[in-house]
Amino acid sequence: MTPVPSSRRSRRRRIADEDRKRAPRACTRCKARKSKCIETTSGICQRCLQGSHTCSFVTQRLSISPGVLQSPIRDYDESLAELGPSPSPDPLADVPDTTQSSRRDLCSDSDAPENFMWPRFLSRLRNAFYLEPNSSPAEREIARLEARSSRATASHQSAEAIRLQAATESLPPRSVAIFLSKLCIQHGTDCFFYFDQPSFLAEVEEFYNDLSSPLRRDPSFLCLLLSVLALGAHWSPRARPSALSGSLQIPAEDPGQVFCGHARILMADTMDRVSMYSVKAAFVLGIYLMPSSAVGASYLYMGLALRKAIALGLHHESEEPDTDSHERETRRRLWWAIFSLERTLTIKLNRPRSISQDVMTAHLPQRRATDALQSFDNLDHQVANAQFVKIIDTLIEPATWSSNSQPPLQDFEISLKTWKRSLPPNLRLPNVEPRSPYYRAVFHLYLNYYFAWIAIGKTSVVTKIRSHLRSAASGLPEPQTTKDDDITRQFRSCGIAAKKMLNILEDASQSGNMAPRSFTDFQGCSIATIIVILTGILERDSAYDARVAFGLRCLRRMADLHMAGRMAVRFVEALISIAEEARAKAKPFGSTQFDGDVNQEASEYLLWTDWLNRNTDTSGTERNRSNATRQRSRAHSEAAQAASGASPMWEEAAALLQLRNPSTPNQALVVEDVALPTAAPELPEEAPFDLGLDADFPPATFAENHMQLMGLTGMDMLDFTFDI
């Protein structure tokens, strides 16, 4: 048989481009590295696009002499030279001419896995040792794993590029982005530090004006930009000119959601990337999500920002010699801002601390000459807030109410009062003009100050109320206490702090400084109203009804914007009903325990009206119901005493426990089979509060928002337990 010519044997059938396993062509960089080259519509391959490299598809063929082609054996030195990495791409990359060019980009961060490919290295190693080119099973397995890893990396980079492109396309025009960024700085910065304001605005300008800027390919910066735009859009209603009040319609939902969605998607790509941009992005995004999801997403993002900051070493004072003073001060301010807000949030949500002050060596922020360039210079607020958080961090820990341990009253009184007295004049709320952009920052300092008194005295409030109710229900005398007793002092201090919180909230509301979408405002108003209601079970003054009415009005006004707030208002209304019944049970006929500020003559009159109300035959049905209720309560009390030998539980706790229990969402709020009213009897009549949903909440509503409800109202911080 005539042998087939070698030229016929070397010819192969052409494969269509769509069926090729290799790309039809490759850029010089991918060709030199034997990497798969995926060309994009922009004319740059994906690998060069991700690494910001020069991409060239110039094809050049080198003339090779026949002598080289006919050389059967390579020189030993040439074989050893091939053990090095592939040369860097250029138009003549096929022939490495210098040793320096062959070692270029050896440790590039963009494509480190491709710089050192094991199969090619093993093949060259066999060639250098004069072995046969046939690979062993181990080498084939390594080659297979390397190919799989390359495909996975390319797929991951492609998906990330798609998400990055989608997020970039969602950005508004440059002028709108600058406007929202300035709104975020002016209204959303408060007592914290996000970034150097002139530098960030310059980076935004660079992002929009320079299409080749590396910021456009940095998902961490883009995530930060989207978070800032979301927070700025969140505060955009406050920047609305009064002349446009009737011509434009305010969106019902938060306008920042359009940016928040893309920021949360990019957060997944920056999860394992630790940089200053990624820390700031998680921090700002956590602040934006605080009103709608303080217990859920906001708490998690805040913790993520804290842990990334720890990974960067921001909690330590930088001792690197190459770190300039500006960068060192930026690290300090960012750390104390993240730590202060994260610790404040954990206290308000009754969560444990994330880091101890013992391991923190970063100095407090210090004033610099460049602070005059900041459009919102809040350095004094940052320092005051950091000092305050350092105090409450050591005084407050999540505690169960069954514990008998009490914090030292004198210690926290001295620490908190000393901090307040040390505030400079520009941080004293009476000295701040209500129209000042710094009013809300100072307002929040005072709000958190009074909240600290509530958080520290919360145990005494419930301890005293339960002791009084237990004594009234069992008929046993209550243990004697004095006005100087620690529990009594903390009880009164907590009530005074709640009243002062409502006073400054009312001032802020009248001056137009209340923010409907502020978690601090809503939770502060809620916890202050709750404390006033609870302390009102034992003590009330003439302004009690007005305080509770204002608290409810304020909560209802802010609750119109999100479902969790509406449920929180219903929760507080149910608590009012429980407190009214508890007060009626705590002051039976013959009791001489009346409000401390009522004189003897008024006490006698109240005693007379109490007897009259109980004995007047207003309705036979109501009298029978009241008698039946007392009989059931007495029978339940006797049965509980016979079974356990202990004092009976406060029956109203069952209703409050039911509110906390997500397994019974649709069960009516009842206490001993008597339906609770939706408003307290002593409150002035108001139009019914429209929740914007059915009267019976669907089961999923409470099941999904149970933690959010408890955190938003502040009840989670109170940490109720119903054991004896």
Residue pairs with C-beta under 8 A, 6 or more apart in sequence:
17 24
22 36
23 36
23 37
23 38
23 39
25 37
25 39
25 57
25 59
26 35
26 36
26 37
26 45
26 57
27 37
27 39
27 45
27 48
27 55
27 56
27 57
27 89
28 56
28 57
28 58
28 89
28 90
28 91
28 93
29 35
29 45
29 47
29 48
29 53
29 54
29 55
29 56
29 88
29 89
29 93
30 36
30 37
30 45
30 47
30 48
30 89
31 37
31 89
31 93
32 86
32 87
32 88
32 89
32 93
32 94
33 86
33 111
33 114
33 115
33 117
34 86
34 117
34 120
35 47
35 111
35 114
35 150
36 150
36 154
37 45
37 47
38 45
38 46
38 47
38 154
38 158
39 45
39 57
40 46
40 49
42 49
43 55
43 57
44 55
45 55
46 154
46 157
46 158
46 161
47 53
47 110
47 111
47 114
47 154
47 157
48 54
48 55
49 55
49 161
49 217
50 110
50 111
50 157
50 161
50 217
51 108
51 110
51 111
52 110
52 214
52 217
53 89
53 110
54 89
56 89
56 91
58 91
60 91
60 92
60 94
62 92
62 94
62 95
74 127
76 128
79 124
79 127
79 128
80 128
82 124
82 127
82 128
83 121
83 124
83 125
83 128
84 102
84 103
85 102
85 103
85 106
85 115
85 116
86 102
87 93
87 96
87 101
87 102
87 104
88 101
88 102
88 104
88 105
90 101
96 102
105 115
106 115
107 115
108 115
113 149
113 150
113 153
114 150
117 146
118 142
118 143
118 146
119 135
119 139
119 142
119 143
119 146
122 135
122 139
122 142
123 133
123 135
123 139
126 132
126 133
126 135
127 133
135 143
160 219
160 269
163 219
163 265
163 266
163 269
164 217
164 219
164 222
164 266
164 269
166 262
166 265
167 219
167 222
167 223
167 226
167 262
167 263
167 265
167 266
168 216
168 222
170 226
170 258
170 259
170 262
171 177
171 225
171 226
171 229
172 180
172 229
174 204
174 205
174 208
174 209
177 204
177 208
177 225
177 229
178 201
178 204
178 205
179 232
180 228
180 229
180 232
180 233
180 236
181 200
181 201
181 204
181 228
181 229
181 232
182 201
182 232
182 375
183 232
183 233
183 235
183 236
183 238
183 239
184 194
184 228
184 229
184 231
184 232
184 235
184 284
185 194
185 197
185 375
185 376
186 235
186 375
186 376
186 437
187 232
187 235
187 238
187 239
187 437
187 440
188 231
188 232
188 234
188 235
188 287
189 376
189 378
189 441
190 378
190 381
190 440
190 441
190 444
191 340
191 378
191 381
191 382
191 384
191 385
191 441
191 444
191 445
192 287
192 337
192 340
192 341
192 378
192 382
192 385
193 333
193 334
193 336
193 337
193 365
193 378
193 382
194 200
194 228
194 280
194 283
194 284
194 334
194 337
195 224
195 280
195 330
195 334
196 326
196 330
196 370
196 374
197 373
197 374
197 375
197 376
198 373
198 374
198 375
200 228
203 215
203 221
204 225
206 213
206 215
207 213
207 215
207 216
207 221
207 225
210 216
215 221
215 222
216 222
218 277
219 266
219 269
219 270
219 273
220 270
220 273
220 275
220 277
220 278
220 281
221 277
222 266
223 263
223 266
223 267
223 269
223 270
223 277
223 278
223 281
223 285
224 277
224 278
224 280
224 281
224 284
226 259
226 260
226 262
226 263
226 266
227 259
227 260
227 263
227 281
227 284
227 285
227 288
228 284
229 256
229 259
230 256
230 257
230 258
230 259
230 260
230 263
230 285
230 288
231 256
231 284
231 287
231 288
232 256
233 254
233 255
233 256
233 258
233 259
234 254
234 255
234 256
234 288
234 517
235 515
236 255
237 250
238 515
240 248
240 250
252 561
254 292
254 517
254 561
256 288
260 285
260 288
260 289
263 281
263 285
264 285
264 297
266 281
267 281
267 282
267 285
267 301
270 277
270 278
270 281
271 304
274 308
274 311
274 312
275 312
276 312
276 330
276 334
278 308
279 305
279 308
279 309
279 312
279 314
279 334
279 338
280 305
280 334
282 301
282 302
282 304
282 305
282 308
283 301
283 302
283 305
283 334
283 337
283 338
283 341
285 301
286 297
286 298
286 299
286 300
286 301
286 302
286 304
286 305
287 298
287 341
289 297
289 298
289 301
290 298
290 345
290 519
291 517
291 518
291 519
291 522
291 562
292 298
292 562
292 564
293 708
294 345
294 348
294 349
294 519
294 523
294 708
294 711
294 712
295 349
295 707
295 708
295 710
295 711
295 712
295 716
296 707
296 708
298 345
298 519
299 345
299 346
299 349
299 351
302 338
302 341
302 342
302 345
303 342
303 354
305 338
305 342
306 338
306 339
306 342
306 354
306 355
307 354
309 315
309 334
309 335
309 338
309 339
310 355
312 331
314 331
314 332
314 334
314 335
314 338
314 362
315 335
315 339
315 355
315 359
315 360
315 361
315 362
316 360
316 361
316 362
317 328
317 332
317 361
317 362
317 363
318 327
318 328
318 331
325 368
326 368
326 370
329 365
329 366
329 368
331 362
332 362
332 363
332 364
332 365
332 366
333 365
333 382
335 360
335 362
336 362
336 364
336 365
336 382
336 386
337 382
339 355
339 360
339 386
339 389
340 385
340 386
340 388
340 389
342 354
343 353
343 354
343 389
343 392
343 393
344 389
344 392
344 448
345 351
346 352
346 353
346 354
347 392
347 396
347 455
347 717
348 451
348 523
348 711
348 714
348 717
349 711
349 716
349 717
350 398
350 716
350 717
350 719
351 398
352 397
352 398
353 393
353 397
357 390
357 393
357 394
364 383
364 386
364 387
365 379
365 382
365 383
365 386
367 379
371 377
371 379
376 437
378 438
378 441
380 424
380 426
380 427
381 427
381 438
381 441
381 442
381 445
384 419
384 423
384 427
384 445
385 445
385 448
387 419
387 422
388 419
388 445
388 448
388 449
388 452
391 415
391 416
391 419
391 452
392 452
392 455
395 407
395 411
395 412
395 415
395 452
395 456
396 452
396 455
396 456
398 719
399 405
399 459
399 719
400 719
400 721
401 458
401 459
401 462
401 463
401 718
401 719
401 720
401 721
402 721
402 723
403 459
406 459
406 460
406 486
406 487
406 490
407 456
409 486
409 489
409 490
412 452
412 456
416 449
416 452
416 453
419 449
420 449
423 445
425 431
426 432
426 438
427 442
427 445
428 442
429 442
429 443
429 445
429 446
429 504
432 438
432 439
432 442
433 439
434 507
434 511
434 512
434 513
435 511
439 508
439 511
439 513
440 508
440 513
440 515
443 504
443 508
443 513
444 520
446 504
447 501
447 504
447 505
447 520
447 521
447 524
448 520
450 497
450 498
450 500
450 501
450 504
450 528
451 497
451 501
451 524
451 527
453 493
453 494
453 496
453 497
454 494
454 497
454 498
454 501
454 527
454 528
454 531
455 717
456 490
456 494
457 490
457 491
457 493
457 494
457 497
458 494
458 717
458 718
458 719
459 490
460 486
460 487
460 488
460 489
460 490
460 491
460 494
461 490
461 491
461 494
461 495
461 531
461 534
461 535
462 534
462 718
462 720
463 487
464 481
464 487
464 488
464 491
464 538
465 534
465 535
465 537
465 538
465 582
466 650
467 478
467 479
468 478
468 537
468 538
468 586
468 593
469 537
469 582
469 585
469 586
469 650
470 476
470 647
470 648
470 650
471 477
471 478
472 585
472 586
472 587
472 588
472 591
473 585
473 633
473 637
473 647
473 648
473 650
473 651
474 637
474 641
474 647
474 648
476 647
481 487
481 488
482 488
483 489
491 535
494 531
494 535
495 531
495 532
495 535
495 539
497 528
497 531
498 527
498 528
498 529
498 531
498 532
498 535
499 528
499 532
499 547
501 524
501 525
501 527
501 528
502 525
502 528
502 529
502 532
502 547
502 550
502 551
505 514
505 521
505 524
505 525
505 528
505 550
505 554
506 550
506 554
508 514
508 521
509 554
514 521
514 554
514 557
514 558
515 521
516 557
516 558
516 560
516 561
517 558
517 561
517 562
518 558
519 712
521 558
522 555
522 558
522 559
522 565
522 568
522 712
523 711
523 712
523 713
523 714
525 551
525 554
525 555
525 558
526 551
526 555
526 568
526 572
526 712
526 713
526 714
527 713
527 714
527 717
527 718
528 551
529 547
529 548
529 551
529 552
529 555
529 572
530 572
530 575
530 713
530 714
530 715
530 718
532 544
532 547
532 548
532 551
533 548
533 572
533 575
533 576
533 579
534 579
536 544
536 548
536 579
536 583
537 579
537 582
537 583
537 586
538 583
538 586
538 593
539 595
539 596
540 595
541 595
541 597
544 682
545 682
545 683
545 684
548 576
548 680
548 683
549 683
549 684
549 686
551 572
552 569
552 572
552 573
552 683
553 686
555 565
555 568
555 569
555 572
556 569
556 689
558 565
559 565
559 566
559 568
559 569
560 566
560 692
563 693
563 701
563 705
564 705
564 708
564 709
564 712
565 712
566 691
566 692
566 693
567 691
567 697
567 701
567 702
567 705
567 709
568 709
568 712
568 713
569 689
569 691
570 689
570 691
571 659
571 709
571 713
571 715
572 713
573 678
573 679
573 689
574 655
574 659
574 669
574 676
575 656
576 679
576 680
576 683
577 669
577 676
577 677
577 678
577 679
577 680
578 652
578 655
578 656
578 671
578 676
579 652
579 680
580 680
580 681
580 682
581 652
581 671
581 676
582 650
582 652
586 593
587 593
587 594
587 610
589 610
589 611
589 614
592 603
594 602
594 603
594 606
598 606
617 623
625 674
629 672
629 674
632 672
632 673
633 651
633 672
636 648
636 651
636 672
637 648
640 646
640 648
640 649
641 647
641 648
646 724
647 724
649 722
649 724
650 722
651 671
651 672
652 671
653 720
653 722
654 671
655 669
655 670
655 671
655 676
656 720
656 722
657 720
657 722
658 664
658 667
658 669
659 669
660 706
660 710
660 715
660 720
662 702
662 703
662 706
665 697
665 698
665 699
665 701
665 702
665 703
666 696
666 697
666 699
668 675
669 675
669 676
670 676
678 688
678 689
679 685
679 686
693 701
702 709
707 716
709 715
710 716
711 717
